[in-house]
Amino acid sequence: MTTPNPRVIFAKIPEAAQGLAGLPLPGEHLVYDNSPVIDLENVPLNGGFLTKMLVLSPEPALRERMRDPKLQSYTTPFILGAPVIGFGIVVVLRSEKEGIKVGDYMYGQTPWEVYTVQPYIEGRIDYKESDWPPATFDMDSLALQVVPNPGGAFPLTRYASLLGTPGLSAFVGFEGLAEAAPGKTIFVSAGASGVGSMVVQLSKLRGMKVIASAGTDEKVEYLKSLGVDVAFNYKKEGYSSFLAKNKPFQVYWDNVGGEALEAAIEHIEPFSHIVCCGSLGDYQRAPEERYGIKNTTLIFKRRLTIRGFLVPDLIPKFAGKFFAEIPALVAQGKLKSQESIIEGLENAPDAFLRMLKGGESVGKVVVLVSKE
């Protein structure tokens, strides 16, 4: 007996002629397709396992994968006509794979469809260990992993925020690169984002003073509720003006790039550290429209350390510590998050667009596909 198996497919490259510019529009670039069906009891598993999607996590990095395959970048591009691939939490319905059993919850890269025979391998590229780290990293290689059933300690949506990609990104970068220490001050741009909100809380747990920016007054209040010492709306007062009045600071966590990065370079203390995690200010701009930083001479004059990273760079060293420490802190209420939950796979394209626009929601945008 067949069952509907809706999915979201990557149907068209947004503004292909301009690289990364342009917003992916629901119904044009991302299309909800409810025509597929699946026989849940008889579909061949071929040694794999069958999963049901529970939660999807729209992430900014997915936008970068919606590009012309000819354009080189750090991730593999999506395949036109195939489902979008992104992070999510699933439950196992059937299994022929050793170590994975029915009822297991799993988190990792998975297609945006309700039911999937895993591992999903369409267009996937695998790398030999000798190639690590690859110049172009295949996000699909961040395969599904079994995660504990929280049993009511916290909702599954936390796997799309604190315990998901945002939390892991923040944790490994903070542990590996921020040179955090009690008494230091850190400035975090896009502090109310999934990554930013984790960084500000890790900083407070480490005994640091935190300055953070956001784009709405509502988000500023959210930052204050997380313990941020000095929060500001950069749309009301510019980065440079505000930092000039609220320095010194010795660490800058950059989620934005552009004007925020330029202002941080302008006002940060000598011998400080800048961790570049993202560039939200440029994701929707054509290359010729991107902000040109004008004070790079201060990098050597102030002897600054600036380091960009991708999560897989630091996973081997810090992922074990993340999974050993963070779930317990979440369960104890010592780490908090706010999720903006959108129900239904059919609304995933709209949720992705809402996440990219940023100002329409507080906290991490999450798609709840099914409650079980």
Phi, psi and omega in degrees: 000129183271153180233140176303141179227072182299156181209167172244121183253154173273104191262335186201144179280124178290125175048053187304327183290341181248028175065247186269359186287153174097146179270137175286120187265134175300137180086347178242301180268322175244119188238128175280125184238112181257017183277331183295152175228164181211144174264100188296330184274335189239354180300131181298137179262337177053041179085001181258218182206154182256131182236157173243132181286133176250311185223136173248149181237094175298131183231148178302327182298337179295328179298322182294334180280350180271062187227169173297130180302341179286341180277123181282142176201191185269357178230164174282144179284156173291159178262125179300133180087352179258162179297148169299143176247129179201179181284143178196171175244133184232165174239142184276127179262322177216153180208138170242008184259128180300135179091352178237124186237162178302134181095349177295139168269139181225147180230138177156197180289132181203152180294153175279075175212159187290313182240138181218134167277117184260152357283140177282123191237007182298116177076007183285142177245129177253145182247144174286154181301328181292343181274356188281139352280139182289151177295323175244112185270131179274107182299335180294342180285352172278075192287167178299138177232145177292133178237156182294145170287117185296340176057034179092352180294328175198157182287156180299335181297344176297337177287355173256000180229263184301320184260005180253205183303316180300313180295317180294318178301312180298316186294310185292323178290320180294313181294321188271334193230340191282344184052043181290146178199149177305138178094342177281161175244135179241140172252128181239117175275155187050049186294339181270358178288172179302313178290311184300318182294329176289318180298317182294325180286321175298322180295318179294320177297333180273000178084028181259156168276141185236127168251135181214148180245156176207172188257001176218159178295325178298320179290326176299317178295323176298317178299319179297324179293339178272357178101007179298134184284318182224111180241143181214154177267108185292344178281342177264323175224126185298158181305309186296317180298316183290315182294327178300328182268349187234014174279166015271160169214152188243352179223137173234125174259115188258112172255357194241320186074198173054230184299325180295316180294318179298317180294321179296316177299323182294325192243353182288155181290153173303152179063025182268173183241134175240124180252118182262110184255332182195177182216064185303331182292342184248352188301327183255013179256142171295154183309320183286350181259357184287152185291131178262114181290130190254357185239035183295342177297337179291343180299313179276329180295325179260003178054052182275148173254116179242126184222125171266158180208156167246145185309315182300337177302325190249355180302314182304327184271326191240351183297320180300317179294322179301308184287340177280330188252318192289315179305321179294319179294325177293313181298327180277355180079012180277343171236131184238158174210159174236126179249138173263101190267128176243126185267140173100129177300328180298340179262004181298318177300319178294322179296320179297316178296319178298320178297316181295323180290331170079307189285353187273354183208153176257132180088186185281129175285128183228141175254118176268106183278316181207144179281338171194000000 
